Amino acid sequence: MLGNQEISASKAEDQYIKEMAMVLEHQNHPVNEVPQQFWADPQAFLPLNSEKLMGATNMLEKLSADANTFIQGEINQIQKLHKKTAFWEDKISKNKTLMEKNRASIQKSTIDIVYDRKNRDYWWERSELVTLDYQNAEAAGRSEDWGWLIKKWGLKNADGSAIDVKNPSVEELCNGEVSNLSGEYRSAGNRYERSKKEKEAESYRLIRENSKYLEANETLQRYISMTYVNEIEPCQEGVLLLKELIMKFQTLEQKGELATYGELRGWAETFLNDFLKVNSRVHLSIVSEFRKLASIPLPAENC
């Protein structure tokens, strides 16, 4: 019997709760007003929609000042980031200058290498030619041919006098002088060959150096691009968001005492929703400050 009484009391309580819910549902609240606990976190206080933004205290002026403080913070951060990217851009510029200097050196060396090659070939060919002429004169074995060889190449004795074609040792004397002359020509060609190789080695070194400069510049350019995309542009979006809020404050200020928190919230929630769809990189901290300044009933700690 007692059990039936408890069941009956429980039903009566449920019915009472439903009736109270209906009463609250039809209770007259200020325009667009909802009890505080349905607006925000129980630990967060937000003004009611019907409260005025301008009264004894001009809240819009204070909110604008706070927004400007946050904007300046974002601008300061942007300036710091610009200093960092400016340092990288300066480094890129210096590397490009060094690369141009190296290219000029490589171009000059390329021209010099061509002349070194020509000079080398010229002296090596003379070395071969004087040897070939000696072999022709030796093969003929006539005084006329020895005379031709001696006069063509200016062959001389040790004392500086011309070799006498009638000298019994003319072949031996010509052989010695031709060997010396051929050796001198070969040595001259070798000097140009060494000079050519040194210039080639230096050009290869400069090419490798330029490759490193180019790789460094590409890396720095990536750093700059990433800094703009991941850091600077989100700050710029944050500045834009808060400036739009300040413009709304200014519009509401023109309405005087008619401006309410409800009107500010209504605009802010719709604007923030649309803004974030286009500017999703804006920092969460700025979005949270926007919410606080606009008194949107969604505390940052619950985001």
C-alpha positions in Angstrom: 0.0 0.0 0.0 2.9 2.3 0.9 4.5 1.6 -2.5 1.4 2.8 -4.3 1.5 6.0 -2.4 5.2 6.6 -3.4 4.4 6.0 -7.0 1.5 8.4 -6.9 3.7 11.1 -5.2 6.3 10.7 -7.9 3.8 11.2 -10.7 2.5 14.3 -9.0 6.0 15.7 -8.8 6.6 15.0 -12.4 3.4 16.7 -13.3 4.4 19.8 -11.2 7.7 20.0 -13.0 6.1 19.9 -16.4 3.6 22.7 -15.4 6.4 24.9 -14.1 8.3 24.3 -17.4 5.3 25.5 -19.3 5.0 28.6 -17.1 8.6 29.4 -17.7 8.2 28.8 -21.4 5.5 31.4 -21.6 7.0 33.8 -19.1 7.7 37.3 -20.5 11.4 38.2 -20.6 13.0 41.3 -22.1 13.4 41.2 -25.8 15.7 38.3 -26.8 16.4 37.6 -23.2 17.1 34.2 -21.7 18.0 33.4 -18.1 21.7 33.7 -17.5 22.4 30.0 -16.9 21.3 29.3 -20.5 23.7 31.8 -21.9 27.0 30.9 -20.5 29.2 28.8 -18.3 27.8 28.9 -14.7 31.1 30.5 -13.5 31.0 33.2 -16.2 29.0 36.4 -15.9 27.7 38.1 -19.0 25.4 41.1 -19.1 21.8 40.6 -20.1 20.8 41.3 -23.6 18.6 44.2 -22.4 21.4 46.0 -20.6 22.6 49.2 -22.1 26.1 49.7 -23.5 26.0 53.4 -22.8 24.7 54.8 -19.5 26.5 56.1 -16.5 29.6 54.4 -17.9 30.4 54.4 -21.6 31.2 50.7 -22.0 31.8 51.1 -25.8 34.6 53.5 -25.1 36.3 51.1 -22.7 35.7 48.1 -25.0 37.3 50.0 -27.9 40.3 50.9 -25.8 40.7 47.2 -24.9 40.4 46.1 -28.5 43.0 48.7 -29.6 45.3 47.3 -26.9 45.0 43.8 -28.4 45.4 45.2 -31.9 48.7 47.0 -30.9 49.9 43.7 -29.5 49.3 42.0 -32.8 50.9 44.8 -34.7 54.0 44.6 -32.4 54.2 40.9 -33.2 53.9 41.5 -36.9 56.7 44.1 -36.7 58.9 41.5 -34.9 58.2 39.0 -37.6 58.9 41.5 -40.3 62.3 42.2 -38.7 63.0 38.4 -38.9 61.9 38.2 -42.5 63.8 41.4 -43.3 67.0 39.8 -41.9 66.4 36.7 -44.2 65.7 38.9 -47.2 68.9 40.8 -46.6 70.8 37.5 -46.4 69.2 36.4 -49.7 70.2 39.7 -51.3 73.8 39.4 -50.1 73.9 35.8 -51.4 72.6 37.0 -54.8 75.3 39.6 -54.9 78.0 37.0 -54.1 76.5 34.7 -56.8 76.6 37.5 -59.4 80.2 38.2 -58.4 81.1 34.5 -58.8 79.3 34.3 -62.2 81.3 37.3 -63.4 84.5 35.5 -62.3 83.4 32.3 -64.0 82.7 34.2 -67.2 86.1 35.9 -67.2 87.8 32.6 -66.4 86.0 30.9 -69.3 87.4 33.5 -71.7 90.9 33.2 -70.2 90.7 29.4 -70.4 90.0 29.7 -74.1 93.2 31.8 -74.6 95.2 29.6 -72.3 94.2 26.6 -74.4 95.1 28.4 -77.6 98.5 29.5 -76.2 99.2 26.0 -74.9 98.4 24.5 -78.3 100.5 27.1 -80.0 103.7 26.4 -78.0 103.2 22.6 -78.0 102.8 22.7 -81.8 106.0 24.7 -82.1 107.7 22.1 -79.9 106.6 19.4 -82.2 107.3 21.4 -85.3 111.0 22.2 -84.4 111.5 18.5 -83.7 109.9 17.5 -87.0 112.1 19.9 -88.9 115.2 18.5 -87.2 114.1 15.0 -88.2 113.6 16.1 -91.8 117.1 17.8 -91.9 118.6 14.7 -90.3 117.0 12.4 -92.8 118.3 14.6 -95.7 121.8 14.9 -94.2 122.8 17.7 -96.6 124.5 20.9 -95.6 121.7 22.9 -97.3 119.1 21.3 -95.1 121.1 21.9 -92.0 121.5 25.5 -93.0 117.8 25.8 -93.5 117.1 24.4 -90.0 119.7 26.6 -88.4 118.4 29.8 -90.0 114.7 28.9 -89.5 115.0 28.3 -85.8 118.0 30.5 -85.1 120.1 27.6 -83.7 123.3 28.8 -82.0 126.5 27.5 -80.3 127.0 27.9 -76.6 128.9 31.2 -77.1 125.9 32.6 -79.0 127.4 32.3 -82.5 125.4 30.7 -85.3 126.2 27.0 -85.9 128.4 26.4 -88.9 126.9 24.0 -91.4 130.5 22.9 -92.3 131.2 21.9 -88.7 131.7 18.1 -88.6 129.5 18.0 -85.4 126.6 20.0 -87.0 124.2 17.2 -86.5 125.1 16.8 -82.9 125.0 20.6 -82.3 121.6 21.0 -84.0 120.2 18.0 -82.1 121.2 19.6 -78.8 119.8 23.1 -79.7 116.6 21.6 -81.1 116.1 19.6 -77.9 116.6 22.7 -75.8 114.3 24.8 -78.0 111.6 22.1 -78.1 111.8 21.8 -74.3 111.4 25.5 -73.9 108.3 25.5 -76.1 106.9 22.5 -74.3 107.5 24.2 -70.9 105.8 27.4 -72.2 102.8 25.3 -73.3 102.8 23.5 -69.9 102.6 26.8 -68.1 99.4 27.7 -70.0 98.1 24.2 -69.4 98.6 24.7 -65.6 97.0 28.1 -65.8 94.0 26.6 -67.6 93.5 23.9 -65.1 93.8 26.3 -62.2 91.1 28.5 -63.7 88.9 25.5 -64.4 89.3 24.3 -60.8 88.5 27.8 -59.5 85.4 28.0 -61.8 84.2 24.6 -60.5 84.7 25.8 -56.9 82.7 29.0 -57.6 79.9 26.9 -59.3 79.7 24.7 -56.2 79.7 27.8 -54.0 76.9 29.3 -56.0 74.9 26.1 -55.7 75.2 26.4 -51.9 74.1 30.0 -52.0 71.2 29.1 -54.2 70.2 26.2 -51.9 70.5 28.6 -48.9 68.3 31.2 -50.6 65.7 28.6 -51.4 65.6 27.6 -47.7 65.4 31.2 -46.5 62.6 31.9 -49.0 60.7 28.9 -47.6 61.2 30.3 -44.1 59.9 33.7 -45.2 56.9 32.1 -47.0 56.1 29.9 -43.9 56.4 32.9 -41.6 54.0 34.9 -43.7 51.5 32.1 -44.0 51.7 30.7 -40.4 52.5 33.8 -38.4 52.2 37.2 -40.1 48.9 36.6 -42.0 47.1 35.1 -38.9 48.1 38.3 -37.0 46.8 40.4 -39.8 43.6 38.5 -39.8 43.4 39.1 -36.0 43.9 42.9 -36.5 41.2 42.9 -39.2 38.8 41.0 -36.9 39.3 43.4 -34.0 39.1 46.5 -36.2 35.7 45.3 -37.5 34.6 45.0 -33.9 35.8 48.6 -33.1 33.8 49.8 -36.2 30.7 48.1 -34.7 31.4 49.8 -31.4 31.5 53.2 -33.2 28.2 52.4 -34.9 26.5 51.5 -31.7 27.9 54.5 -29.9 26.0 56.7 -32.4 22.8 55.1 -31.1 23.5 56.3 -27.6 21.3 54.8 -24.9 19.5 52.6 -27.4 22.6 50.4 -27.9 22.3 47.1 -26.0 24.4 44.1 -25.4 21.9 42.0 -27.2 22.4 44.0 -30.4 26.2 43.7 -30.0 25.9 40.0 -29.5 23.5 39.4 -32.3 25.9 41.1 -34.8 29.1 39.7 -33.3 28.1 36.0 -33.4 26.9 36.2 -37.0 30.0 38.2 -38.1 32.4 35.9 -36.3 30.8 32.8 -37.8 31.2 34.2 -41.4 34.7 35.7 -40.7 36.1 32.4 -39.5 35.0 30.6 -42.6 37.2 32.9 -44.7 39.9 33.6 -42.2 40.5 30.3 -40.4 44.1 31.0 -39.6 43.4 33.8 -37.1 44.8 33.0 -33.7 42.4 31.4 -31.2 43.6 33.9 -28.5 42.3 36.8 -30.7 39.0 35.0 -31.3 38.7 34.5 -27.6 39.3 38.2 -27.0 36.7 39.1 -29.6 34.2 36.9 -27.8 34.9 38.5 -24.5 34.8 42.0 -25.9 31.5 41.3 -27.7 30.1 39.5 -24.7 29.3 36.4 -26.7 28.0 33.7 -24.4 30.6 31.2 -25.2 33.6 31.6 -22.9 37.1 31.0 -24.3 37.9 28.3 -21.8 35.0 26.3 -23.2 36.0 26.6 -26.8 
